[in-house]
Amino acid sequence: MRTLGRREQNKARIRDALVTAARELGQQRGLENVTAEEIADRAGVSRRTFFNYFAGIEDVVAAGLAEPLQRLAEALHRRPTAEDPLAAIAAALREQPIGAEVLLVWGPVASPSTPQRHVLHLRLWQHHERWLVGVLRQRLGAGDELRVRSLAAAVMALFEVVQEDWASTTAGLDADAAMTAFNSELLRALDHARAGWQEPPPSP
């Protein structure tokens, strides 16, 4: 493994400090109420340094989520290439469930809707949909772009519906129980999609 030089180590340290500062401030009052200046100040760097590393707050969050999402992508790529895409995604989620570092550490789960929150959410959503398109393009190939992009859009829509319902029902649950509930519902939504949203047969 290549050893980082002093300059690279310093850059990594500043980057990590900015991500940690954003996470802490987001937990306190929601990222939509946090500025780049406040993140930089908590990290002990200048506003200019912040923008040397990140274009905006959504990029800080994306950096903080890169590692768990990469683990999920790797789990998906390990699935058999002929496997149904939704089945492969579900299997990858069983191997690498969505963790608290993705949904619980960046701010209050059920924060009130505000224009600032909506804009930040939209930017993050667009970033992660582009990420998912890239992951699926690697798995499925770029021959049918409509297939790739429509699958990504469908999975993102399922995630959003599950997250909205889950956020309203997690009060009183600890982090482990909340994330178990989220992943269970996300897998259930994927099962509905795989079945074409048909009514399940009655129990015998």
N, C-alpha and C positions, 0 to 999 in steps of 0.2 A: 504494500500500500504506500502510495506517494505521501511523503511528509510535507505538510504545508510550510511555506516560508513564513518569515515574520510578518511580512506585509499582508499575505493572504490570511494569516491567523488573525491579524488585527481587523481586516475587513469582515471576516466571519464573525468575530466578536461583536462588532458594531451592528451587523445585520441581526444577530440573535438578540442583542439588547433592544433594538427597535421593535422586533416582533414581541418580545416579552413585555415591553412597555405598552404596546397597543393592546395586548391581551389583558393586562392588569387594568388599564383605564376602561376598556370595554366592559369588563366585569363590573366595574364600579357604577357606570352610568350609561352603557350602551355606546357602541362605536360611532353611531350616527351623531353623537354629541361630543365627539372627541376630534381635536384638530391635529394636523401634522406638527404644529409647533409644540403642543402639549406632549405628544409622543416623543419628539426629539428632546425636549427638556427633561422628561423622566429618564430617557436613555443616556443623558449626559452629553448630547451632541447638539450641533446647531441645526436650524431649520434647513439650511442649505445642504448639510450632510444628509438629512433625511431624504431630500429629493435627489441626491446622488445615488441613493440605493433603491428608492421606490418612487413610482409616478404618482401614487396616491394611497389612501388608507386601504382600499380594496387589494392593492398589491401586497401590502404588509400581511393581510389576512391570508392571501393566496400563498405567500411564502411559509406562513405558519402551518398551512394545511398540506403543503407539498409532500411531506414524508408519509403521512397516513394514506393519502390518495395514491402515492406511488406504490405502496404495499398492496393496495386494492387492485391497481392496474396489473401488477406482477402476478397476483393470484388469478386474474382473468386470463392473462396470457398463458398460464400453465394449463388451462382447460383444453380438452381435445378440440382440435380445429373444426371438426365436423359437428360439434355440439350446437344445438339450438342457441342463438345468441342470448335470449332471455334466461334460458336455463343456465348458461355459462355465467351470466351476471349474478344470478341467484346463488350459484355454487361458490363464486368468488366472495360474495358477501357473507356466506356461512363460514368461509375460511378466514376472512378479514372483515369482521363486522364494523360498521360505522362506530367510532369511539367517541368518548366524551370530548376529546381534543378537537373534534370536528364541530359539534353542536352545542356543547355546554360551557366552554371556557372563554367565549368571545363576547358574552354579554347576557343579559337577562333573556330567558327563553321566550317569555310572553310579553315583550315590551309593547307599549302602545304604538299604533301605526302613526307615523309622521311622514311628511314629504321627504325629510332628510333620510329617514330609515328606508323608505321606498327606493330612493335613488341608489343608496349604498347596496341594498339587497339586489337591485337590478344589475348593477355593475358586477357584483360577485357572481350572480347567476350566469351572466353572459360569459364571464371568465371560465367558470366550471363547465358550462356547456361546450365551450371551445375545447377545453381539456378532454372532455368525454368524447367529442368527435374525433380528436386525435388518437385517443386510446382505441376506439372502435375501428378507426381507419387502419390502424396497425393490425388489428385482428382480422377484419373482414376484407381488407384490401380497398383500394380507391377506385375500383371499376364501376361501382354503382354508388355515386355520391348521395343520391336520394335515399337509398337504403340506410347508409351510415347516419346521415343527418336526421332522418325521421326517427330512427331508433334512439339516437341520443336525445332528441326532443321528447320522445315518449317516456324514457326513463327519468329525465329531469322533471317532467310533469308529475309522474308517480311520486317522486321524492318530495316535491313541493306539497302535494295533497296530504301525504303521510305526515310531513313535518307540521303542517298547519293543525291537523287534528291532534297530533301528539303534543304539541306545545300547549294545548288547552287542557290536557289531562295529566300533566306531570307533577302538579302541585303535591308536595308531601313525599314524593319518591326520592330515594337517594340516587346518585349518579348511575350506579350499576343497574338498578332496577329501571331507571328511565331509559337508558340506552338499550337494555334488553327489550323493552316494550317497543322502542322505535324500530329496531332491526326486525322484530317479529312482524310488525305491521308492514314494513317495507317489503319483506319477503312475501307476505300475503297479497300485497298489491301486485307484485310481479307474477304471482300465481294466477291472479285474475286476468292479467294481460296475456299470459301464455294460453289461458283457456278461452280467450276471446270474450271475456266478461260474460260467459254463459252462466246461467243459474246452476249451482252445483246440484248433483242428484240428491234426492232425500236419503237420509240415513236409514239403513235397514232396521 
